[in-house]
Amino acid sequence: MTVDYIGWFDDGTIFDTSNASVAYNAGIYDPTQIYAPFSFIVGNEEVIKGFDDAVVGMKVGETKNFTIEAKDAYGEHKESEVKPINMSVLQAYNITPEVNDTLYYNMQPVKVVAIPNNTTVIIDFNLPLAGERLHFLVTIVDIERPAATPKST
């Protein structure tokens, strides 16, 4: 399935889109990103569960507005994933963290939420959109059905 989409938070702030002019007008335009319809296989866990569920049954040209609760998006925000880290761990990689910095751990973004002293950094290991209810406006651009598999005899 190929879709055009706009995603926003409860407060109306757009966080992602497949449309360059929407991104530009929302102040989130990134010249390194390709703005184009997004393709994925429905039911193949390539997108968040709530998105997958919402597009099932839609037809080419159809537009739908839907809301995805946190549990069906990136999960609830878990305080157990906000952890103190010894500053020396980061300094070993020549990282001098500041509050609100985004760092990468196992190729996942994590956020520095506090630096209470010279030896400790508090890092939030939750996914960046964990705990957020997300809203989407989606238009189906194309649906490609899988080719029929020949029966073996």
N, C-alpha and C positions, 0 to 999 in steps of 0.2 A: 504494500500500500504506500502511496506517496501523498503527502499532505503539506499544505501551507498552514502555519500556526502562529499564534501569539499567546504567550504565557505571562500571567501577572499574579501579583500577591493580593491579599485582601484589601490593602490600601490603594490598589490601582496601579502600583509601580510595575512596569513591564520588566521581566527578568530575562526573557528570551523570545526570539521570533525568527522565522525563516525569511522575513521581508526586510530588505536593507533600509527602505525609507521609514518603516515603522521603528526600526532600531535607531536610526539617526534622530528621528523626532523624539524618541524616548530617552535620548542621551546615553544609549548603551552600544552605539555603533562601534564595531571593532574591525578595522581594515584588514586584519589577518584572517577573519572569519569569512567563509563563503555563505552568502545568503541565497538560498535556493530551497525549493520544496524538499522535504525530508522523506526518505524512503526507509521502510522497515518491514519485517515480516510479522504480521499479527499473530499473537499467541506464541511467539518465539523468545519472549522475555528480553527483547531488544530495547523496550521502552518501559517506563514505570507501569505497574499493574493497572492503575486507574485510567491511564491514557489508553492502554491496550483495550480495556473493557469498554471504554466510551466510544471507540470508533467501530466496534463490531456492528455489522449490519448497515453501516453508512454506505451511500452510493456516490459515484463520481459526480462532482459538482455540488454535493450536499455540504452545508455549513452547519456546525453545531457548537454551542457554547456550553461548557460543562465545568464542574468543580470537582477537584480530587482532594479528599481528606488526607492528612499527613500519613496516616497508616498505609494508604494505597499509593503514596507518592514516594518520598524518600525516608519514610518511617518517622516515628516520634523522636524528639530530641531527648537524649538520655544523659542525665547528669553524670552517670558512671563513666561516660566517654570524655568528660572534662577532667584532665589529669595533670598533676604537677610533673615536670620534667627537669632534671638537673641541667642547668645552663651549660655545663661543660660538654654535654652531649652535642649541643648545637655548635658550640665554639670549636669542637673538633672538626667541624665541616666549614669553618670560617663564617658561621652565621651569627650575626648580632641582631637578635629579634627585637621588634618593637610591637607594642599593643596594636592589634588589628592587622598585623602582617599575615599573609597567607603563605604557608610553607607547604612542602610536599613530603608525605610519608608513605612509602610503598605506592608511589604514583597517585596518591589521593590527596586532595587539598585539605589542610588542617589550618585552624586559625589560632593565633596567639591572642588570648583573652585577657591576660594579666601578667605582670612581672612584679611579684610582691617584694622581691629582694634581689641581691646580686647573684644568687646561686640557683634561683628557681624561676621557671617559666610555666605558666598555666596554659595548656593547649587543649582546644576543643577538637576531638577526633571525630565528632559527628559529621556526616555529610553536610555540605553547606546549606542545603535546602531541607534538612531534617527538621521536623516540627512545623513545617509550613503547609497551610492549605493552599492549593494552587488552582488557578482558574485558566481555562484555555478557550480560545476561539479557533476552531479547526475547519478547514475546507479540504475535502478529498479531491486531489488532483488526478490520481490514477489508481486503478486497482489491477494488479497483474496476478492472475490466477496461476497456481503451479501447473506445469504440464502434466498431463495424465501419464501415469506410470503403466507401461505395458504389463499385462498379466503373464506370469511365467506358466509354461505348460508342462 
